[in-house]
Amino acid sequence: MGRTRTYEWDDPSITATAVGRSSGLDFLREMQAGHLPGPPITATLDFALDEVDEGRVVFSMTPGEEHYNPIGSVHGGVYATLLDSAAGCAVQSTLPPGMGYTSLDLTVKFLKRITADTGRVRAIGTIVSRGRQTALAEARLIDAEERLLAHATSSCMLFPVPASAV
């Protein structure tokens, strides 16, 4: 018997036009508080922004079979999406108004299998180093017992947001 899942998301241009108008930390806090809609990927994979501090963010999700690959465990792309979001937003949380970022790379190490039985997982992103044009962040994916499930590093390019966008 087929299974279904229904979800909704808001217009992503609402959030995109807010990038750079305030500090990255304030932007993320507005999203966490629900004053700005989250990006559609959070609805697609059903994950949430739980914590935001300067240089540190935490996303969480409860994996389900809708996240599975053909061999019956959570697809590596789901791991990567959580880790990329956490690392990138850790960088974003350090940016002043008028600045944006984009990921240059993401290196992921998968350490443990995740299934629906794993329970809630958290992706904790932290800034490692930030310069004027690039930043380095890392993210750890952990389970409720703090076991490391995966680890990632990400380099990000920093750039001024065009004045017309701000």
Residue pairs with C-beta under 8 A, 6 or more apart in sequence:
3 65
3 66
5 66
7 43
7 44
7 46
8 43
9 37
9 38
9 40
9 42
9 43
9 44
10 37
10 38
10 40
11 37
12 37
12 39
12 40
14 36
14 37
15 31
15 36
15 37
15 38
15 39
17 165
18 27
18 30
18 36
19 27
19 100
19 161
19 165
20 97
20 98
20 99
20 100
20 160
20 161
20 165
20 166
21 27
21 97
21 166
22 30
22 97
23 95
23 96
23 97
24 91
24 92
24 93
24 94
24 95
24 96
24 99
24 101
25 52
25 53
25 54
25 93
25 94
25 95
27 36
27 92
28 49
28 52
28 57
28 89
28 92
28 93
29 52
30 36
31 37
31 38
31 49
32 49
32 50
32 51
32 52
38 48
38 49
41 81
41 85
42 48
42 49
45 61
45 67
45 78
45 81
45 82
46 61
46 62
46 64
47 59
47 60
47 61
47 81
47 82
47 85
47 123
48 59
48 60
48 61
49 57
49 58
49 59
49 89
50 58
50 59
50 60
50 122
51 57
51 58
52 58
52 89
52 93
53 93
54 93
54 94
55 90
55 93
55 94
55 126
55 127
56 90
56 93
56 124
56 125
56 126
56 127
57 86
57 89
57 90
57 93
57 124
57 125
58 86
58 122
58 123
58 124
58 125
59 82
59 85
59 86
59 89
59 122
59 123
59 125
60 120
60 121
60 122
60 123
61 82
61 120
61 121
62 119
62 120
62 121
63 74
63 78
63 114
63 115
63 116
63 118
63 121
64 116
65 116
67 74
67 75
67 78
68 74
68 75
68 115
69 75
69 76
72 115
73 113
73 114
73 115
74 113
74 114
74 115
74 118
76 108
76 110
78 114
79 108
79 110
79 114
79 141
79 149
79 150
80 106
80 108
80 152
82 121
82 123
82 139
82 141
83 106
83 108
83 123
83 125
83 139
83 141
83 150
83 151
83 152
83 154
84 103
84 106
84 139
84 152
84 154
85 123
85 125
86 123
86 124
86 125
86 139
87 103
87 106
87 125
87 137
87 138
87 139
87 152
87 153
87 154
87 156
88 101
88 103
88 125
88 137
88 154
88 156
89 125
90 125
90 126
90 127
90 137
90 139
91 101
91 127
91 130
91 135
91 137
91 154
91 156
91 158
92 101
93 127
94 127
94 130
94 135
95 101
95 158
97 166
98 160
98 161
98 166
99 158
99 159
99 160
99 161
100 158
100 159
100 160
100 161
101 135
101 156
101 157
101 158
101 159
102 156
102 157
102 159
103 154
103 155
103 156
104 134
104 154
104 155
104 156
104 157
105 154
105 155
106 152
106 153
106 154
107 152
107 153
107 154
108 150
108 151
108 152
109 150
109 151
109 152
110 149
110 150
111 148
111 149
111 150
111 151
112 143
112 147
112 148
112 149
112 150
114 121
114 143
114 149
118 143
118 149
119 143
119 144
120 143
120 144
121 141
121 142
121 143
121 149
122 141
122 142
123 139
123 140
123 141
124 139
124 140
124 142
125 137
125 138
125 139
126 137
126 138
126 139
127 135
127 136
127 137
128 136
128 137
128 138
128 153
129 135
129 136
130 136
130 158
131 158
132 158
133 157
133 158
133 159
134 155
134 156
134 157
134 158
135 155
135 156
135 158
136 153
136 154
136 155
136 156
137 153
137 154
137 156
138 151
138 152
138 153
138 154
139 151
139 152
139 154
140 148
140 150
140 151
141 148
141 149
141 150
141 151
141 152
142 148
142 149
143 149
